[in-house]
Amino acid sequence: MTSINILLLIGGYFAMLLLVSYFTGKNDSNEDFFKAGKQSPWYLVAFGMVGASLSGVTFISVPGWIDSSQFSYLQVVFGYFLGYLITAYVLLPIYYKQNVTSIYQFLDSRFGFVSYKVGAISFFISRVLGAAFRLFLVAIVLQQFVFDAWNVPYEITVVLSILLIWIYTFKGGIKTIVWTDTLQTLFMLVSVGLSIYFILNKLEWTFVDFLKSPELATYSKTIFIDDLLAKNHLLKSFLGGMFVTICMTGLDQDMMQKNLTCRNLKDAQKNMVSFSVVLVVVTFVFMLLGALLFIYAEKYEIAIPLMDGQPKTDLLFPEIALNSGLGMTVAITFMLGLIAAAYSSADSALTSLTTSFCVDFLGTEKKTEKKAKSIRQRTHIGMSVLLALVVISFKYILDRNVIDGLLTVASYTYGPLLGLFSFGIFTKHQVKDKYVWIVTLLSVIMIVILGRLPAESLGGYVVGYELLPLNGMLTFIGLWLIRRK
């Protein structure tokens, strides 16, 4: 598939998104931008959230991670499922009862102004980095397979990618996102299904043959319980996954903003439960695809693509889809799936960052509609510029598999949110609000130090995703120490 063909495909795809944006953004009000008028059908939100949760990270990075981690990521996914149930039946009722626009308004009513701002800042940092991780993936693929051939700098690729997102979200906001995410999820799932079908066909296997093959058995070890000190032990992965979901979904304005567009709490809970079941199944299919890619690459002697002179397994899927002779159908559906996966999370992240900054920091809910709308539009531009700068920087500082990096960063940035919300929900204590920022900062510093300790200094124990609950626990303890008598 030539770079011209890829560009034409991207152009057609975004033309479709702009058409959706035209119809959903006619009102151009803050109410629609932030809450979609609270009229979104729950099943539409649930289906769209699958794509937003998976994103380009799952689409490329999970298959590329199979060679080094096998199916150990599934242990984390099992934890995700429990985390979604906790989000549905513990957190959503609170948000709907308080009728919040930003979920961090709960901290304001529970503890005070400083706690509210600490929560909002924690989300802001977390979501900027998370969205940047996801956009980085699609940017490096477009750079490697399209723009390098034309000597277009990586920085221009990033700016163009974010500019396209801004164009179709600047009016409709979350109302547009609910509909575009649905289309993007569909494209992504069709892409994965067709990729598996054509690769199996080239290998002259049926799907059953693949599942029974000794080649799959070499990649598909799922449960790791032999070494408690190891990073991928079942208990550590499961608990880490559970808390990652509670934080990155239940305490995240991006994901909760979609849920809060449902008509009522019952619909939002149906959305969350159905979405969680589908997500587990779909992630497992992605892992099967990853094993299949490495089997195919080994049989046809396809080398792992290089990036800056180093092998990059995240690029194996695009290499096989675009350059291994599987045909135009696989190439087209891969590119559609990649773009859909990347932008289904990036567009909602941009919208949620705009929402959080407007509501939590600029107080637009207390301003006139005309003034608030003007602030929202300028903020949307500012958030786009910020994302572009962070994504560009990742090319020069990121040195690990993207999904591993994403989950590690989440351990640092979402921990304060976990501690704050846990203390607010499960205790009746008030705190000395002016000291909350000190508690959360010290907690993050201690977790960063712990995460960087070599295994030898911990008796061979490899720190994993349990850093997130540990971070939350330290924040909880700190809040207990500054509680009011």
Long-range contacts (C-beta under 8 A, 24 or more apart in sequence): 1-322, 1-328, 1-331, 1-332, 1-335, 3-145, 3-146, 3-147, 3-149, 3-150, 5-331, 6-142, 6-145, 6-146, 6-335, 7-146, 9-332, 9-335, 9-336, 10-335, 10-339, 13-336, 13-339, 13-340, 14-164, 14-167, 14-168, 16-183, 17-168, 17-180, 17-183, 17-343, 18-167, 18-168, 20-168, 20-176, 20-179, 20-180, 20-183, 21-167, 21-168, 21-169, 21-171, 21-172, 21-176, 21-180, 24-172, 24-175, 24-176, 24-179, 25-170, 25-171, 25-172, 25-173, 25-175, 25-176, 26-171, 27-175, 28-171, 28-172, 28-373, 29-369, 29-373, 30-358, 30-364, 30-369, 30-372, 30-373, 30-376, 32-172, 32-173, 32-174, 32-175, 33-171, 33-172, 33-173, 33-174, 33-175, 33-351, 33-354, 33-355, 33-376, 34-101, 34-173, 34-174, 34-257, 34-355, 34-358, 34-359, 35-101, 35-174, 35-257, 35-260, 35-261, 36-173, 36-174, 36-175, 36-178, 36-261, 37-175, 37-261, 38-260, 38-261, 38-262, 38-263, 39-261, 39-263, 40-175, 40-178, 40-258, 40-261, 40-262, 40-263, 41-262, 41-267, 42-262, 42-263, 42-267, 42-268, 42-270, 42-271, 43-270, 43-271, 43-274, 44-178, 44-179, 44-182, 45-178, 45-258, 45-259, 45-261, 45-262, 45-268, 45-271, 45-275, 46-270, 46-271, 46-272, 46-274, 46-275, 46-278, 47-181, 47-182, 47-185, 47-186, 47-275, 47-278, 48-177, 48-178, 48-179, 48-180, 48-181, 48-182, 48-184, 48-185, 48-258, 48-344, 49-181, 49-255, 49-258, 49-271, 49-275, 50-185, 50-189, 50-275, 50-278, 50-279, 50-282, 51-181, 51-182, 51-184, 51-185, 51-188, 51-340, 51-341, 51-344, 51-345, 52-181, 52-185, 52-254, 52-255, 52-258, 52-344, 52-345, 52-348, 53-249, 53-255, 53-275, 53-279, 53-345, 54-188, 54-279, 54-282, 54-283, 54-286, 54-341, 54-345, 55-134, 55-341, 55-342, 55-344, 55-345, 55-346, 56-134, 56-135, 56-137, 56-138, 56-338, 56-341, 56-342, 56-345, 57-133, 57-134, 57-137, 57-345, 57-402, 57-403, 57-406, 58-283, 58-286, 58-341, 58-403, 59-137, 59-188, 59-192, 59-286, 59-317, 59-337, 59-338, 59-341, 59-342, 60-137, 60-141, 60-314, 60-315, 60-317, 60-318, 60-338, 60-341, 60-402, 61-137, 61-314, 61-401, 61-402, 61-403, 62-283, 62-286, 62-287, 62-290, 62-403, 63-286, 63-287, 63-289, 63-290, 63-293, 63-316, 63-317, 64-290, 64-293, 64-312, 64-313, 64-314, 64-315, 64-316, 64-317, 64-401, 65-290, 65-313, 65-401, 65-403, 65-404, 66-219, 66-287, 66-290, 66-291, 66-293, 66-294, 67-219, 67-290, 67-294, 67-313, 68-313, 68-401, 69-232, 70-219, 70-220, 70-221, 70-222, 71-219, 71-220, 71-221, 71-222, 71-287, 71-291, 72-221, 72-222, 72-224, 72-232, 72-237, 73-237, 73-283, 73-287, 73-403, 74-222, 74-283, 74-284, 74-287, 75-222, 75-223, 75-224, 75-232, 75-234, 75-237, 75-238, 75-241, 76-237, 76-238, 76-240, 76-241, 76-244, 76-407, 76-465, 77-241, 77-279, 77-280, 77-283, 77-284, 78-238, 78-241, 78-280, 79-237, 79-238, 79-239, 79-240, 79-241, 79-242, 79-243, 79-244, 79-245, 80-241, 80-242, 80-244, 80-245, 80-276, 80-279, 80-280, 81-245, 81-276, 81-277, 81-279, 81-280, 82-242, 82-245, 83-241, 83-242, 83-243, 83-244, 83-245, 83-246, 83-249, 83-250, 84-245, 84-249, 84-272, 84-273, 84-275, 84-276, 84-279, 85-273, 85-276, 86-242, 86-245, 86-246, 86-250, 87-245, 87-246, 87-249, 87-250, 87-272, 88-268, 88-269, 88-272, 88-273, 88-276, 89-269, 90-250, 90-425, 91-246, 91-250, 91-251, 91-256, 91-421, 92-250, 92-256, 92-259, 92-265, 92-268, 92-269, 92-272, 93-265, 94-425, 95-256, 95-259, 95-260, 96-260, 96-264, 96-265, 96-268, 100-260, 101-260, 101-355, 101-359, 101-365, 102-253, 102-355, 102-356, 102-359, 102-360, 103-251, 103-253, 103-256, 103-260, 104-253, 104-356, 104-360, 105-359, 105-360, 106-421, 106-424, 107-420, 107-421, 107-424, 110-424, 111-420, 111-424, 111-430, 111-431, 111-433, 111-436, 112-431, 112-433, 112-436, 113-433, 114-433, 114-434, 114-436, 114-437, 115-420, 115-431, 115-433, 115-436, 116-360, 117-360, 117-361, 117-437, 118-416, 118-420, 118-436, 118-437, 118-440, 119-416, 119-417, 119-420, 119-421, 120-356, 120-360, 120-361, 122-413, 122-414, 122-416, 122-417, 122-440, 123-251, 123-252, 123-253, 123-356, 123-417, 124-353, 124-356, 124-357, 125-413, 126-248, 126-252, 126-409, 126-410, 126-413, 126-414, 126-417, 127-252, 127-253, 127-254, 127-349, 127-352, 127-353, 127-356, 128-353, 128-386, 128-387, 128-390, 129-390, 129-409, 129-413, 130-248, 130-349, 130-406, 130-409, 130-410, 131-345, 131-346, 131-349, 131-350, 131-353, 131-387, 132-387, 132-390, 132-391, 132-394, 133-394, 133-402, 133-405, 133-406, 133-409, 134-342, 134-345, 134-346, 134-349, 134-406, 135-161, 135-162, 135-342, 135-346, 135-387, 135-391, 136-391, 136-394, 136-395, 136-398, 136-402, 137-314, 137-342, 137-402, 138-338, 138-339, 138-341, 138-342, 138-343, 138-346, 139-391, 139-395, 140-307, 140-312, 140-314, 140-315, 140-395, 141-315, 141-318, 141-338, 144-305, 144-307, 144-315, 144-318, 145-318, 145-322, 145-323, 154-392, 154-395, 155-392, 158-388, 158-391, 158-392, 159-388, 161-346, 162-346, 162-350, 162-384, 162-387, 162-388, 162-391, 163-384, 164-343, 165-343, 165-346, 165-347, 165-350, 165-384, 166-350, 166-380, 166-381, 166-384, 168-347, 169-347, 169-350, 169-351, 169-380, 170-377, 170-380, 173-351, 173-354, 173-355, 174-257, 174-258, 174-261, 174-348, 174-351, 174-352, 174-355, 175-261, 176-347, 177-258, 177-347, 177-348, 177-351, 178-258, 178-261, 180-343, 180-344, 180-347, 181-258, 181-344, 181-347, 181-348, 183-340, 184-340, 184-341, 184-343, 184-344, 185-340, 185-344, 186-340, 187-333, 187-336, 187-337, 187-339, 187-340, 188-337, 188-340, 188-341, 188-344, 189-282, 189-337, 190-333, 190-336, 190-337, 191-333, 191-334, 191-336, 191-337, 191-338, 191-340, 192-282, 192-285, 192-286, 192-289, 192-337, 193-285, 194-329, 194-330, 194-333, 195-289, 195-317, 195-321, 195-326, 195-330, 195-333, 195-334, 195-337, 196-285, 196-288, 196-289, 196-292, 198-326, 198-327, 198-329, 198-330, 199-292, 199-293, 199-296, 199-320, 199-326, 199-330, 200-292, 202-296, 202-326, 203-295, 203-296, 203-299, 210-288, 210-292, 213-295, 215-291, 215-295, 216-288, 216-291, 216-292, 216-295, 219-290, 219-291, 219-294, 219-295, 220-291, 229-455, 229-459, 229-460, 229-461, 229-462, 230-462, 231-462, 231-463, 231-464, 232-464, 233-464, 236-464, 236-465, 236-466, 237-464, 237-465, 239-465, 239-466, 239-469, 240-407, 240-411, 240-464, 240-465, 240-466, 240-467, 240-468, 240-469, 241-465, 243-418, 243-465, 243-468, 243-469, 243-472, 244-407, 244-410, 244-414, 244-465, 244-468, 246-418, 247-410, 247-414, 247-415, 247-417, 247-418, 247-468, 247-472, 248-410, 248-414, 251-414, 251-417, 251-418, 251-421, 252-352, 252-414, 253-352, 253-355, 253-356, 254-348, 254-349, 254-351, 254-352, 254-353, 257-348, 257-351, 257-352, 257-355, 258-348, 289-317, 290-317, 293-317, 293-320, 296-320, 296-324, 300-324, 313-401, 314-401, 314-402, 346-387, 349-387, 350-380, 350-383, 350-384, 350-387, 353-383, 353-386, 353-387, 354-379, 354-380, 354-383, 357-382, 357-383, 407-465, 408-451, 408-465, 408-467, 410-468, 411-447, 411-451, 411-465, 411-467, 411-468, 411-471, 412-444, 412-447, 412-448, 412-451, 412-467, 412-471, 413-444, 414-468, 414-471, 415-443, 415-444, 415-447, 415-467, 415-468, 415-470, 415-471, 415-472, 415-474, 415-475, 416-440, 416-443, 416-444, 416-471, 416-472, 416-475, 417-472, 418-468, 418-469, 418-471, 418-472, 418-475, 419-443, 419-471, 419-472, 419-473, 419-474, 419-475, 419-476, 419-478, 419-479, 420-475, 420-479, 422-472, 422-476, 423-475, 423-476, 423-479, 423-480, 427-480, 427-483, 429-479, 429-480, 429-483, 429-484, 430-483, 430-484, 431-479, 431-482, 431-483, 431-484, 432-482, 432-483, 432-484, 435-482, 436-479, 436-482, 439-475, 439-478, 439-479, 439-481, 439-482, 440-475, 440-478, 442-474, 442-478, 443-471, 443-474, 443-475, 443-478, 444-471, 446-474, 447-471, 447-474
